[in-house]
Amino acid sequence: MARAQKMFECSACGAQSPKWLGRCPDCGGWSTLIETLGRAGGSGGKDPGRAATRSPQPLAAVLAERVERVSTSIGELDRVLGGGLVPGAVVLIGGDPGIGKSTLLLQAVLGMARAGQAVLYVSGEESAAQVALRARRLGGGEQASLLATTELADVQAALATERYAAVVIDSIQTMRAAELEASPGSVAQLREVAARLTELAKQREIALLLIGHVTKDGTLAGPKVLEHLVDVVLAFEGDGSHAYRLLRGQKNRFGPTHEIGVFEMANEGLREVADASATFIAERPDRAAGSVVVPTAEGSRPMLVEVQALVAPAQYGAARRVATGLDPNRLAVLLAVLQRKAGIQVLDYDVFASVAGGLRVDEPAVDLALCAAIVSALRERPLLPNVLAFGEVGLTGELRAVPRAALRVAEAKKLGFTRIVLPQGNAEALTKAERAGIELSPMSRLADALHALF
């Protein structure tokens, strides 16, 4: 077998050099060469004279066996994964510090261990005693195995001696390969450690769950190749000042993407929220101006959330735009559309908008509800408590249809709402059965929709 040797590879063009250079000799980039492991013999270890061992075959002749998934014992996590863990799959979960990533996966490890599965929790950030104390607070973990280390070799040795159904690495940024001189968390270490662990998980059919750090803007830290290398990418979201957390699927090779799971942080750990709609609108004030309910539908799960707005005259210079749980750029666009296409003079006011409960909603279906909340706050006119609205607002003031309208309508009926203002295109696509039991007000223009709501 060819001996691994240290190389330096340009992160911009991929050129390799046996020693570090301040400037890439191929593309001319400065400080782009990073340490990596190559193979002796040149060509990155590839032998151009090696005979091919595989040949193409017809796609119809490929046998695709049904894979039995492994339940994590947490229903909301299984939902986002597409039904459970697939043996050999590599899952990367990221989120802000303290949001509950370690707690969630430790609960999954403990639940799987109680169900008779062999599981291993590798902690590179906390000592064995700290993890054990948290495990006891979460309900005990006598059946699970724990390894406190930052050395990749220790993990490889543990996986070689025991057959595990699932392994958690907390976190991938703390692991290091001894062959590399780079510090843990560097691009070189992340890429090498992730590649080796992924190869081992595929060979031994181990479900591998990696906890990853995020940058200050909320994206996963490290090289983008890390996200391409894994099979599933999950984002754990939430406001640290609120109890609710959302687990959102961003990539899934074995199931649907953009699926969500809802949790509540409690003293004994994370609790699943079965009826999220009722939870998020339970504290909605009665007949309050600036409050509008919108049915969101991410993945297969519809959910009712409350959008709130506050409008006040601008006192100091330029008007302010503040959005919490919403895209601030989208808020600015909708304010311009309201003034130019709906005749609502709002650009000279400070506007504050948020999603109640600390949630974040990014889909365009919230546009109409946000516009209605702004107009309601501006005019101090509350909507009727049994009315909600959804729809995308275009730059010309039109209302555009959004996906999964039937799921949104069904969730609204389940929670007792009797009237929905929605885009014309969505109303026309609903069947007679889906329309039954609720009054629909289909609209094609933003101005008409606001007139119907007020």
Buried (B, 14 or more C-beta within 10 A) or exposed (E): EEEBEBBBBBBBEEBBBEEEBEEBEBEEBEEBBBBBBBBEEEEEBEEEEEEEEEEEEEEEEEEEEEBEBBBBBBEBBBBBBBBBBBBBBBBBBBBBEEBBBBBBBBBBBBBBBBBEBBBBBBBBBBEEEEBBEBBEEBEEBEBBBBBBBBBBEBBBEBBEEEEBBBBBBBBBBBBBBEEBEBEBBBBBBBBBBBBBBBEBBBEBBBBBBBBBBBEEEEEBBBBEBBBEBBBBBBBBBBBEEBBBBBBBBBBBEBBEBBBBBBBBBEEEBBBBBEEBBBBBBEEBEEEBBBBBBBBBBBBEBBBBBBBBBBBEEEEEEEBEBEBBBBBEEBBEBBBEBBBEBBEBEBBEBBBBBBBBBBBBBEBBBBBBBBBBBBBBBBEEEBBEBBBBBBBBBBEEBBBBBBEBBBBBBBBBBEBEBBBBBBBBBBBEEBEEEBEEEBEBBBBBBBBBBBEBBE
